[in-house]
């Protein structure tokens, strides 16, 4: 290989791609989409207010209606003296959206509930109604025992115990942890590495096919060795990928930072279970709460645990491992995709050849999903060692803690496999890039591989 020639190919590939409109469009659109993913769910949830439903209730049990208090979800109207069958046909006339029919109490002191409406009532309405009816039945059963103070006794018996997780370091230091955070970080890292490796490796194949179909490659190989051309193209696209990835990070952080400064305080105020006005109201009431108590309640919430867990993650190891696995994983798959691209003249013909290559990527992604729940299983361990799946699976394992020797072994296996695959792909590329007018098969690729 001629390093100077490879450098020229890298420069050509890099300059050509970063000047394309598609590169510029993706560079600015993707950060906006990432930022939107951060803010839109909260904005949609907070600003999507459902119209208050007008509900007619036929309560045959006689115990539920007192528990149906008007609110933002529904206004309840007592039609217990009316015939439900007649009411079904008069809902529009009465200006009601839903008819709720509650059966008489049965031998087990329970009831059944049915709703009738021209449009689906919705999950929130059904859940809210179910809770209120359950409260009414529970209250009736408690009263039926005629035991003084039974409700208070049952209330005192109920308990909700939260498990506080701690991770012990090798030095014996305890750190607060939250399994849900590990799961989210694991999922995000696995998805990112899968998406980037698949996208940029496919970009290499498209570039090879484009040059071959336009016959530009004939001119290039007359002055550049095919192996130099292939590696120059792979490295050039890798530099484009790293450039675009760096820009995505910077732009996404900038957009999220600006958006957070503009909308963050408002979103936090709305999403907090107890906002400042509620705290003041509690402090002014004779309920035993004071402002300090309310603030302490907020500080003791899960937010503190989440932030502490994020702070204690091995971010330096995660970032370094992400770069190493992305680069090696990309080089491994880009070599194979380049070989496939050299064997065909259009994207349609590449489907059959690239399928066996993309299957390991998909398998790695599915194993990474398993790693979120059981990062220490045998399947996940082997998935993090096998080079064709390790870039995705190992990244999903790292948040849970991975011994150093496993990381080194996994990276070494990936590096050696890349070297072997790159050597094989170069042989296929050298033969296939100049073959036209023939739909290549796997047997053809095997034949080219055996050529000296």
C-alpha positions in Angstrom: 0.0 0.0 0.0 1.1 3.5 -0.8 0.3 5.9 2.1 0.7 9.0 -0.1 -1.8 7.6 -2.6 -4.2 6.6 0.2 -3.9 10.1 1.6 -4.9 11.6 -1.8 -7.9 9.3 -2.0 -8.9 10.1 1.5 -8.7 13.9 0.8 -10.8 13.5 -2.4 -13.4 11.4 -0.7 -13.6 13.7 2.3 -13.8 16.9 0.3 -16.4 15.5 -2.1 -18.7 14.3 0.6 -18.6 17.3 3.0 -19.5 19.6 0.1 -22.6 17.6 -0.8 -26.0 19.2 0.0 -27.0 15.9 1.7 -24.1 16.2 4.2 -25.1 19.8 5.1 -28.8 19.0 5.3 -28.2 16.0 7.6 -25.7 17.9 9.7 -28.3 20.5 10.6 -31.5 18.4 10.6 -30.3 15.5 12.8 -29.4 17.8 15.8 -32.8 19.4 15.5 -34.5 16.0 15.6 -32.4 14.9 18.6 -33.3 18.1 20.4 -37.0 17.6 19.5 -36.8 14.1 21.0 -35.7 15.6 24.3 -38.4 18.3 24.5 -41.4 17.2 22.4 -42.7 14.4 24.6 -42.9 16.7 27.6 -44.4 19.6 25.6 -47.0 17.3 24.0 -48.0 15.8 27.4 -48.2 19.1 29.1 -50.1 20.9 26.3 -52.4 18.2 25.1 -55.4 18.8 27.4 -58.4 16.6 26.7 -61.9 18.1 26.6 -63.8 17.6 29.9 -66.3 14.8 29.4 -70.0 15.1 30.4 -71.0 11.8 31.9 -74.4 10.5 32.8 -74.3 7.9 35.6 -76.8 5.3 36.5 -75.7 4.0 39.9 -77.7 0.9 40.8 -75.3 0.1 43.7 -76.0 3.3 45.6 -72.4 3.6 46.8 -70.4 4.9 43.9 -72.0 8.3 43.0 -70.5 10.1 46.1 -67.0 9.1 44.9 -67.5 10.6 41.5 -66.3 14.2 42.0 -66.2 16.7 39.1 -62.8 17.5 37.7 -60.7 18.3 34.6 -61.3 14.8 33.2 -65.1 14.5 33.6 -68.2 16.1 35.1 -70.6 13.5 36.5 -74.4 13.7 36.5 -76.7 11.4 38.5 -79.3 9.7 36.4 -79.8 6.7 38.7 -83.6 7.0 38.5 -83.6 6.8 34.7 -83.7 3.7 32.4 -80.3 3.0 30.9 -81.7 1.7 27.7 -83.6 4.9 27.2 -80.6 7.0 28.1 -78.4 5.3 25.4 -80.5 6.9 22.7 -80.8 10.3 24.4 -77.1 11.1 25.1 -76.8 13.7 22.3 -80.1 15.3 23.3 -79.0 15.5 27.0 -75.6 16.9 25.9 -73.7 14.0 27.4 -70.7 12.2 26.0 -70.7 9.0 28.0 -73.2 6.8 29.9 -71.9 4.9 32.8 -74.0 2.0 34.2 -73.1 0.5 37.6 -74.7 -2.7 38.6 -76.3 -3.4 42.0 -74.0 -4.9 44.7 -73.6 -8.7 44.4 -73.1 -11.3 47.1 -69.4 -10.5 47.2 -70.1 -6.8 47.8 -68.7 -5.9 44.4 -70.1 -4.3 41.2 -69.7 -4.3 37.5 -69.3 -1.2 35.4 -70.2 -0.6 31.7 -69.7 2.6 29.6 -71.6 3.5 26.5 -70.5 6.3 24.1 -70.4 7.1 20.4 -66.6 7.5 20.6 -64.1 5.6 22.6 -63.9 7.0 26.2 -60.1 6.8 26.4 -57.7 5.0 28.7 -57.4 7.9 31.1 -61.1 8.1 31.6 -61.5 4.3 32.1 -58.6 4.1 34.6 -59.9 7.1 36.6 -63.4 5.6 36.7 -62.0 2.2 37.7 -60.1 3.7 40.6 -63.1 5.7 41.9 -65.4 2.7 41.8 -62.8 0.5 43.5 -62.5 3.2 46.3 -66.2 3.1 46.7 -66.4 -0.7 46.9 -63.4 -0.7 49.3 -65.1 1.9 51.5 -68.3 -0.1 51.6 -66.6 -3.3 52.6 -64.6 -1.5 55.4 -67.8 -0.1 56.8 -69.6 -3.4 56.6 -67.2 -4.9 59.2 -68.4 -2.3 61.7 -65.0 -2.2 63.4 -64.1 1.1 65.0 -61.0 2.7 63.4 -60.7 -0.1 60.8 -59.9 2.4 58.0 -57.1 4.0 60.0 -55.8 0.6 60.8 -55.7 -0.5 57.2 -54.2 2.8 56.2 -51.4 2.4 58.7 -50.8 -1.2 57.6 -50.2 -0.3 54.0 -46.6 0.4 53.1 -44.6 1.4 50.1 -40.9 0.6 50.6 -38.5 1.9 48.0 -35.3 0.0 47.4 -32.2 2.2 47.4 -29.4 0.6 45.3 -25.7 1.0 46.0 -22.8 -0.1 44.0 -19.6 -1.2 45.8 -16.4 -0.2 44.1 -13.1 -2.2 44.3 -12.0 0.3 46.9 -15.1 -0.5 49.0 -16.7 2.9 48.3 -20.4 2.9 48.1 -22.2 4.9 45.3 -25.9 5.4 44.8 -27.1 3.7 41.6 -30.4 3.2 39.7 -30.8 0.2 37.4 -33.2 2.1 35.2 -30.5 4.6 34.3 -28.1 1.8 33.4 -30.8 0.4 31.2 -31.4 3.7 29.4 -27.7 4.5 28.8 -27.2 0.9 27.6 -30.0 1.2 25.2 -28.9 4.6 23.8 -25.3 3.4 23.3 -26.4 0.2 21.6 -28.7 2.0 19.3 -26.2 4.7 18.4 -23.4 2.3 17.5 -25.8 0.2 15.5 -27.2 3.2 13.6 -23.8 4.8 12.9 -22.0 1.6 11.8 -24.9 0.6 9.5 -25.3 4.1 8.0 -21.7 4.9 7.3 -20.8 1.4 6.1 -23.7 1.6 3.7 -22.3 4.9 2.6 -19.1 3.3 1.6 -20.9 0.7 -0.5 -23.0 3.3 -2.2 -19.9 5.3 -3.1 -18.2 2.2 -4.6 -21.3 1.3 -6.6 -21.7 4.9 -7.8 -18.1 5.0 -9.1 -18.4 1.6 -10.7 -21.7 2.3 -12.5 -20.4 5.6 -13.8 -17.1 3.9 -15.0 -15.1 6.5 -13.1 -13.4 3.7 -11.3 -11.7 2.6 -14.6 -9.9 5.9 -14.7 -9.0 5.8 -11.0 -7.5 2.3 -11.0 -5.4 3.2 -14.0 -3.4 5.5 -11.7 -4.2 4.1 -8.2 -3.9 0.6 -6.9 -7.3 -0.9 -6.1 -6.4 -1.7 -2.5 -5.2 1.9 -2.0 -8.5 3.1 -3.5 -10.6 0.9 -1.2 -8.8 1.9 2.0 -8.7 5.5 1.0 -12.4 5.5 0.5 -13.1 3.7 3.8 -10.9 6.0 5.8 -12.3 9.1 4.0 -15.9 8.2 4.8 -14.8 7.4 8.4 -13.4 11.0 8.7 -16.7 12.3 7.2 -18.6 10.3 9.8 -16.5 11.6 12.7 -16.8 15.1 11.5 -20.6 14.8 11.2 -20.8 13.1 14.5 -18.8 15.8 16.2 -21.0 18.5 14.6 -24.1 16.7 15.7 -22.9 16.6 19.3 -22.0 20.3 19.4 -25.2 21.4 17.6 -27.5 19.2 19.7 -26.0 20.4 22.9 -26.3 24.0 21.7 -30.0 23.6 20.7 -30.8 21.7 23.9 -29.0 24.3 26.0 -30.9 27.2 24.3 -34.2 25.3 24.5 -33.6 24.3 28.1 -32.9 27.9 29.1 -36.0 29.1 27.3 -38.5 26.3 28.2 -36.8 24.3 30.9 -38.0 26.2 34.0 -41.6 26.2 32.8 -41.5 22.4 32.0 -39.9 21.6 35.4 -42.5 23.7 37.2 -45.4 21.9 35.4 -44.0 18.4 35.8 -43.1 18.6 39.4 -45.6 16.7 41.6 -45.5 19.7 44.0 -44.9 23.1 42.5 -44.1 26.2 44.5 -47.7 27.3 44.8 -48.7 24.0 46.2 -45.9 24.1 48.7 -47.0 27.5 49.9 -50.6 26.2 50.2 -49.5 23.3 52.3 -47.4 25.5 54.5 -50.4 27.8 55.1 -52.7 25.0 56.0 -52.7 23.4 59.4 -51.5 20.1 58.1 -48.1 19.9 59.8 -46.2 20.7 56.6 -43.8 23.6 56.3 -41.8 25.0 53.4 -38.7 23.2 54.5 -40.6 19.9 54.6 -41.9 20.4 51.1 -38.5 21.2 49.7 -37.0 18.2 51.5 -39.6 16.0 49.8 -38.5 17.3 46.4 -34.9 16.7 47.2 -35.6 13.1 48.4 -37.3 12.3 45.1 -35.9 10.1 42.4 -34.3 13.0 40.6 -31.4 13.1 43.1 -30.8 9.3 42.6 -30.9 9.7 38.8 -28.4 12.6 38.8 -26.1 10.8 41.2 -26.2 7.6 39.1 -25.4 9.6 36.0 -22.5 11.3 37.8 -21.0 8.0 38.9 -21.1 6.4 35.5 -17.6 5.7 34.0 -18.0 8.5 31.3 -14.3 8.5 30.3 -14.4 4.7 29.7 -17.7 5.0 27.9 -16.5 7.8 25.5 -13.2 6.1 24.8 -14.9 2.7 24.3 -17.5 4.3 22.0 -14.9 5.8 19.8 -12.8 2.6 19.6 -15.7 0.3 18.9 -17.2 2.7 16.5 -14.0 3.0 14.5 -13.2 -0.7 14.6 -16.7 -1.8 14.0 -17.1 0.7 11.1 -13.8 -0.5 9.5 -14.9 -4.1 9.8 -18.3 -3.7 8.2 -17.2 -1.0 5.8 -14.6 -3.4 4.4 -17.3 -6.0 3.8 -19.7 -3.5 2.3 -16.9 -2.2 0.0 -16.4 -5.7 -1.3 -20.1 -6.1 -1.9 -20.3 -2.8 -3.7 -17.4 -3.8 -6.0 -19.3 -6.9 -7.1 -22.5 -5.1 -8.3 -23.4 -2.3 -10.6 -26.5 -0.9 -8.8 -28.1 -0.8 -5.4 -30.8 -3.3 -6.3 -28.3 -6.1 -7.0 -26.6 -5.6 -3.7 -29.5 -6.8 -1.6 -28.8 -10.5 -1.9 -25.1 -10.0 -1.1 -25.4 -7.6 1.8 -28.0 -9.6 3.7 -25.6 -12.0 5.3 -23.5 -9.0 6.4 -26.4 -7.1 8.0 -27.7 -10.1 9.9 -24.8 -10.1 12.4 -25.5 -6.4 13.0 -29.2 -7.1 13.7 -28.2 -10.0 16.0 -25.9 -7.7 17.9 -28.7 -5.2 18.3 -31.1 -7.8 19.7 -28.4 -9.2 22.1 -27.8 -5.6 23.3 -31.5 -5.4 24.1 -31.1 -8.5 26.3 -28.0 -6.9 27.9 -30.2 -4.1 29.3 -32.0 -6.6 31.6 -29.4 -9.3 32.0 -25.9 -7.9 31.2 -24.1 -10.9 32.8 -25.8 -13.8 30.9 -23.7 -16.1 28.7 -25.3 -15.0 25.5 -24.5 -11.4 26.2 -21.0 -12.2 27.2 -20.3 -14.1 24.0 -22.0 -11.4 22.0 -19.6 -8.9 23.5 -16.6 -11.0 22.4 -17.6 -12.1 18.9 -16.2 -9.4 16.7 -19.3 -9.1 14.4 -21.5 -8.3 17.4 -19.1 -6.9 20.0 -19.2 -3.2 18.9 -22.9 -3.1 19.8 -23.1 -5.5 22.7 -20.0 -4.4 24.6 -21.2 -0.8 24.5 -24.5 -1.9 26.0 -22.6 -3.8 28.8 -20.2 -1.1 29.9 -22.6 0.9 32.0 -23.1 -2.1 34.2 -19.3 -2.6 34.7 -17.0 -4.7 32.6 -13.6 -6.0 33.7 -10.6 -4.4 32.0 -9.3 -7.8 30.6 -12.6 -8.4 28.9 -12.5 -5.0 27.2 -8.9 -5.6 26.0 -9.7 -9.1 24.7 -12.9 -7.9 22.9 -11.0 -5.0 21.2 -8.1 -7.3 20.3 -10.4 -9.8 18.7 -12.2 -7.1 16.8 -8.9 -5.6 15.5 -7.5 -9.0 14.4 -10.8 -9.8 12.7 -10.8 -6.5 10.9 -7.3 -7.1 9.6 -8.4 -10.5 8.2 -11.6 -9.2 6.7 -9.9 -6.2 5.2 -7.3 -8.5 3.5 -10.1 -10.7 2.1 -12.2 -7.7 1.1 -9.3 -6.1 -0.7 -8.9 -9.2 -2.9 -12.6 -9.3 -3.7 -12.5 -5.5 -4.4 -9.5 -5.8 -6.7 -11.2 -8.4 -8.9 -14.8 -7.2 -8.8 -14.3 -3.5 -9.4 -13.5 -4.1 -13.0 -16.1 -6.7 -13.9 -19.1 -5.3 -15.7 -22.3 -6.7 -17.3 -22.5 -9.7 -14.9 -24.7 -10.2 -11.8 -22.2 -11.5 -9.2 -23.0 -14.2 -6.7 -21.3 -15.5 -3.5 -19.6 -18.2 -5.6 -18.0 -15.4 -7.7 -16.8 -13.6 -4.6 -15.3 -16.9 -3.3 -13.6 -17.4 -6.6 -12.1 -13.9 -6.5 -11.0 -14.4 -2.9 -9.0 -17.5 -3.9 -7.1 -15.7 -6.7 -3.5 -14.9 -6.0 
